[in-house]
Amino acid sequence: METTGDARIFKPLKFCMFDYLIIGQGLAGSCLAWQLVQRGKKILVLDVPQKNRSSMIAAGLFNPITGKLMTRTWLAETLFQSVFDFYPEAERALNQKFFHPMPLYRPFLSVQEQNEWMGYSAQPENEKFIERIHTRSAYGDQAYDAFGGLVIRQCGYVDVPVFLSSVRVWLVQQNAFAEEWFDESQLQYDNTGVTYKQWQASAVIFCTGVTSQTRLWQALPVKPLKGETLTVQLDEAPKLIYNRGVYIVPSAGNYCKVGATYEAHRLSETITEKARAELEARTAELLRLPFQTVAQDWGMRPTSPDRRPMLGRHPNSKNVVIFNGLGTKGVSLAPYFAAHLADWLAGVAEIMPVVNINRFKALYSKS
Ligand SMILES: Cc1cc2nc3c(=O)[nH]c(=O)nc-3n(C[C@H](O)[C@H](O)[C@H](O)COP(=O)(O)OP(=O)(O)OC[C@H]3O[C@@H](n4cnc5c(N)ncnc54)[C@H](O)[C@@H]3O)c2cc1C
């Protein structure tokens, strides 16, 4: 297993009682840890930061209007309220900068598309997410936009590596983190709680992304969807996020993250020439500025067949819980659904049926 170079070794914590053990500290585990501590819970997070875990590779983009058909994303109002509450609050508490709200510009390809968007933008449910429609070139010095384009608001990016490392330091400071690979065969559980090595808790929560295909969760269809990204260097910083065929997300200096590819089959654990060529070709179609590729990365998104998160309790044990299936939109889904799961654990909410793992019950009964 390859881990990030900055991994630090922590002394194992002594025998201890916790409310919850959380396995995995990607976006899911980090947001959940945050929500549980806010509710006064004593937690322990176990994680070994794998280099290619999805959260470290993510460009961190959040955008309420997505997909080839450019439709409002599922639960947009609720999720984006949560994004704009959660990350700035975490920034203040952790005294770090990782939340970068910024408009996103999508050039039109034709007059027809321009006209269609004039219509959509008048619909009240879209109005709050559309900043402006340009009917002629507005960013022609940086991008190809002969037919103008759409400026979407409530977009931006989270610098996920900075967010994760800040949460990790915060967890270490309160003795709530152990850098340890969780071995499921050593987990004991019954109706009163769980025991793992020297640690006891009322429940264990799996936030392990694509590595969740273990004995306990093998019937849950978490499917890896490989993605590759490029880091490119430009001569000047982009004025906003550009998106058409690829997204071009600014980061420090004149560097940008370009992504992403989607590969559900032939999942080689490496970067590929094919992905690089595809991303560079699409970047050249979108961006007028010259660019130079300086890095390429790959990762596996933990997706579900119906593209909804997976939350809930294992059918055979009420003290074994999962938070997974964040798919292609972990940045915008994690804050809201971590709070949702924490409320459910506290007994003050029911899990929404559309995200409850009960929907895969038929698969469990076959195993
Ligand atoms: C190329 C690419 C680009 C993306 N871009 C975006 C984007 O722009 N915006 C967006 O919203 N989303 C994006 N995503 C998706 C996003 O990354 C995921 O939705 C999200 O990161 C999933 O988070 P997670 O915590 O569920 O899983 P992960 O990030 O995989 O975290 C799981 C953690 O659990 C740990 N772990 C697993 N098993 C064990 C064990 N047994 N013991 C200890 N630790 C364990 C792993 O090491 C890891 O740290 C992208 C993904 C990819 C691959």
The ligand as an SDF file (V2000), in Angstrom:
LIG
                    3D

 53 58  0  0  0  0  0  0  0  0999 V2000
   -9.9740   12.3500  -10.4800 C   0  0  0  0  0  0  0  0  0  0  0  0
  -11.0310   12.7290   -9.4580 C   0  0  0  0  0  0  0  0  0  0  0  0
  -11.4950   14.0320   -9.4470 C   0  0  0  0  0  0  0  0  0  0  0  0
  -12.5050   14.3950   -8.5500 C   0  0  0  0  0  0  0  0  0  0  0  0
  -12.9280   15.6850   -8.5150 N   0  0  0  0  0  0  0  0  0  0  0  0
  -13.9030   16.0530   -7.6540 C   0  0  0  0  0  0  0  0  0  0  0  0
  -14.3470   17.3870   -7.5980 C   0  0  0  0  0  0  0  0  0  0  0  0
  -13.8120   18.2730   -8.2890 O   0  0  0  0  0  0  0  0  0  0  0  0
  -15.3610   17.7000   -6.7410 N   0  0  0  0  0  0  0  0  0  0  0  0
  -15.9410   16.7390   -5.9590 C   0  0  0  0  0  0  0  0  0  0  0  0
  -16.8770   17.0670   -5.2160 O   0  0  0  0  0  0  0  0  0  0  0  0
  -15.5200   15.4620   -5.9650 N   0  0  0  0  0  0  0  0  0  0  0  0
  -14.5250   15.0870   -6.7910 C   0  0  0  0  0  0  0  0  0  0  0  0
  -14.0910   13.8010   -6.8110 N   0  0  0  0  0  0  0  0  0  0  0  0
  -14.8040   12.8160   -5.9710 C   0  0  0  0  0  0  0  0  0  0  0  0
  -14.3520   12.8890   -4.5080 C   0  0  0  0  0  0  0  0  0  0  0  0
  -12.9670   12.7560   -4.4810 O   0  0  0  0  0  0  0  0  0  0  0  0
  -15.0380   11.7630   -3.7060 C   0  0  0  0  0  0  0  0  0  0  0  0
  -16.4400   11.8990   -3.7640 O   0  0  0  0  0  0  0  0  0  0  0  0
  -14.6420   11.7840   -2.2330 C   0  0  0  0  0  0  0  0  0  0  0  0
  -13.3120   12.1340   -2.0730 O   0  0  0  0  0  0  0  0  0  0  0  0
  -14.8800   10.4540   -1.5420 C   0  0  0  0  0  0  0  0  0  0  0  0
  -14.4650   10.5980   -0.2080 O   0  0  0  0  0  0  0  0  0  0  0  0
  -14.4390    9.3760    0.7980 P   0  0  0  0  0  0  0  0  0  0  0  0
  -14.0400    9.9180    2.1230 O   0  0  0  0  0  0  0  0  0  0  0  0
  -15.7160    8.6170    0.7210 O   0  0  0  0  0  0  0  0  0  0  0  0
  -13.3190    8.3620    0.2300 O   0  0  0  0  0  0  0  0  0  0  0  0
  -11.7180    8.4790    0.2160 P   0  0  0  0  0  0  0  0  0  0  0  0
  -11.2670    9.8250   -0.1580 O   0  0  0  0  0  0  0  0  0  0  0  0
  -11.2250    7.3310   -0.5870 O   0  0  0  0  0  0  0  0  0  0  0  0
  -11.3070    8.2560    1.7340 O   0  0  0  0  0  0  0  0  0  0  0  0
  -11.3150    7.0000    2.3480 C   0  0  0  0  0  0  0  0  0  0  0  0
  -10.2230    6.9810    3.4150 C   0  0  0  0  0  0  0  0  0  0  0  0
  -10.3160    5.7630    4.1510 O   0  0  0  0  0  0  0  0  0  0  0  0
   -9.0080    5.2420    4.3210 C   0  0  0  0  0  0  0  0  0  0  0  0
   -9.1510    3.8020    4.5210 N   0  0  0  0  0  0  0  0  0  0  0  0
   -9.7800    2.9120    3.7120 C   0  0  0  0  0  0  0  0  0  0  0  0
   -9.7630    1.6890    4.2650 N   0  0  0  0  0  0  0  0  0  0  0  0
   -9.0970    1.8150    5.4510 C   0  0  0  0  0  0  0  0  0  0  0  0
   -8.7440    0.8970    6.4910 C   0  0  0  0  0  0  0  0  0  0  0  0
   -9.0690   -0.4000    6.4290 N   0  0  0  0  0  0  0  0  0  0  0  0
   -8.0610    1.3740    7.5570 N   0  0  0  0  0  0  0  0  0  0  0  0
   -7.7180    2.6870    7.6350 C   0  0  0  0  0  0  0  0  0  0  0  0
   -8.0340    3.6140    6.6810 N   0  0  0  0  0  0  0  0  0  0  0  0
   -8.7120    3.1600    5.6190 C   0  0  0  0  0  0  0  0  0  0  0  0
   -8.2900    5.6110    3.0160 C   0  0  0  0  0  0  0  0  0  0  0  0
   -6.8910    5.5640    3.1590 O   0  0  0  0  0  0  0  0  0  0  0  0
   -8.8080    7.0360    2.8290 C   0  0  0  0  0  0  0  0  0  0  0  0
   -8.0190    7.9330    3.5620 O   0  0  0  0  0  0  0  0  0  0  0  0
  -13.0510   13.4300   -7.6620 C   0  0  0  0  0  0  0  0  0  0  0  0
  -12.5260   12.1410   -7.6320 C   0  0  0  0  0  0  0  0  0  0  0  0
  -11.5180   11.7850   -8.5330 C   0  0  0  0  0  0  0  0  0  0  0  0
  -10.9480   10.3870   -8.4860 C   0  0  0  0  0  0  0  0  0  0  0  0
  1  2  1  0
  2  3  1  0
  2 52  2  0
  3  4  2  0
  4  5  1  0
  4 50  1  0
  5  6  2  0
  6  7  1  0
  6 13  1  0
  7  8  2  0
  7  9  1  0
  9 10  1  0
 10 11  2  0
 10 12  1  0
 12 13  2  0
 13 14  1  0
 14 15  1  0
 14 50  1  0
 15 16  1  0
 16 17  1  0
 16 18  1  0
 18 19  1  0
 18 20  1  0
 20 21  1  0
 20 22  1  0
 22 23  1  0
 23 24  1  0
 24 25  2  0
 24 26  1  0
 24 27  1  0
 27 28  1  0
 28 29  2  0
 28 30  1  0
 28 31  1  0
 31 32  1  0
 32 33  1  0
 33 34  1  0
 33 48  1  0
 34 35  1  0
 35 36  1  0
 35 46  1  0
 36 37  1  0
 36 45  1  0
 37 38  2  0
 38 39  1  0
 39 40  1  0
 39 45  2  0
 40 41  1  0
 40 42  2  0
 42 43  1  0
 43 44  2  0
 44 45  1  0
 46 47  1  0
 46 48  1  0
 48 49  1  0
 50 51  2  0
 51 52  1  0
 52 53  1  0
M  END
$$$$
